[in-house]
Amino acid sequence: MAETETDKPDSKRGEQSRKSQRKSARKPTGEPKGGYWWGTGRRKSSVARVRIRPGKGKMVINKKQLDDYFRREQDRKAVVAPLKAVEAEKSFDVFINVRGGGITGQAGASLLGVARALKNYDENYAQPLRDGGHLTRDPRMVERKKPGQRGARRRFQFSKR
């Protein structure tokens, strides 16, 4: 008997339906608060409060678009990395309020916040996010200034006489 297009397990139609299933957001396992799933991220002295909801891929940071707020490519890639890890770049609208620190610290805080919000949305996202290292808080902080020195490590100039 001849195999039809639908009988073949590797048919293109089957591949397209699987791809379309991956592109749309999964069913949430967590409960939304006010229609959003929340995540908080911190990096150095920056704190990011992140809200996500299923949508078309809009990303707003402090009432600005992603490209307007983060000028450097590495910062933009960092914020979008958790969404790429779960293959959901165009499946969620992301709203981020971030304050404190510098631009790179804010990008790192936003990355952690987005990853935690995705994990709150669906627990099945936790493993790919953890594999990419997106759920781990970066513990590095500025080292404090020591007494009798100019900075944390820098000493005053030594004078022999």
N, C-alpha and C positions, 0 to 999 in steps of 0.2 A: 504494500500500500504506500502511496506517495505521501511524503510529509508535507504538511502545509506550513505557511508562515508562522502560525500560532503554535504548532506542535514542536517547533524547534526551540530548544532551551536557550540557544545563543542568538536568537533573532534580534534584529535591531529594534523592533517594536518593544520587546521585553526590556532591552537596555534603556530605551528612552523613558519608559514608565518608571523604572528603578531610579534613574537620574532625577526625574521630576519629583519623586517621593523624597529624595535626599535634599533637594533645593528648598522645599517648603519646611516651615518650622514643625518640629515634632509636637505631639500632644504634651502639654505641660504636666509634670508630676507634682510640682509645688503650687502653692496658692499665691495668687497675685495680691498685692496690697495697693488698693486704689487703681487697679488695672495694669500695674507694672510689677515687674520682678526687680528687686533691688540688689545691689552689691556695693560694698565699700572697699576701696583700694587705697593703700598707703605706700609711699616711697620717699625716703629721706624725710623732708618736712612737708610734703604734699599730701593732700587728702582728696580723693575723688569719690563723689556719690553718684552712682550709676543706676539709671532706670532703663529697663528694656521692655519691649512689647512686640508681639508679632506684627510685622509690617513689610515695608518695601525696601528697607536698607538705608533709611535716613539716619545720619549721624550728626548730632548737634552737641557742641562743647561750649559751655558758657554762652549760649545763644548765638554761636557762630558755627559755620560749617567746618568740617574737619580740616579741609585744605586751607581755610583762612586762619584757623587757630594754630595748628601745628605746621610751620613752614618747612621744617626739615623732613625729608623722606623717611629717615629711620624712625622718627617719632610717629609719623602717620602709620607706618607699617606695624609699629609696636601696638598701637591702639586697636588695629584691625586684626592682629594675629590670633586672638582667641576665637573670633568669628570664623576665620579661615580654618582653624584647627577642627572645628565641628562642621565645616562646610555649610555655613549659614550666613554668608556675607550679606545677601539680599533678602534674608528672611526676618530680620529684626530691625525695628527702629530703636536707636540708642540715644539716650539723653544723658549728658555728663555735666555735673557741676564740680569743678576742680579749683582748689585754691591752695596757696602756699608754695614755697620752693621755686625752682626754676622750671624751664620748659621740659627738659628731659625727665626730671623728677615727676612732673605732672603727667607726662606720657606713661611712665612706669606705673604710677598710681591708677591711671585710667585703664591700663592693661589688666591689672589685678582686679579692678572693680568690674570690668566687663566679664572677665572669666568667672568671678563669683556670682554675678547675676545670671549668667548662662547655667551655672551649676544649680542655682536655686530654681531656675526654670525647669530643668530636666536633669535628674541625677545621672542619667545615662551619658551625659556630656562630660562627667567628671573624669573619666579615664583618658579620653583624648586630650583634655585640657591638662591633666597631670603629666601625661607623657610629653607634652610640649613645654612643661615647666611653667605654665601660666597661672597655676594656683599656689605657687610658692612665693611668699613674701620675701623681698630682697632685704636682708637684715643690715646691710651696710649703711652706717650713719657717719656724719662728720665727727672726726675725733676731737675731743675737747682740747683747749689750750692748757698747757701745763704752767705752773708758777715757775719763775726763774728762766723762762724761755720766751722767744718771740711768738711761737705758735705751738701747734701740737707736737711737731718734731723739730722744727727749726730752732736753733739756739742763737743766742746773742753772739756777735762776733768776738772771738777769743783774742785777747791781747796779752802777749807774754810779759810786757813791761808796762 
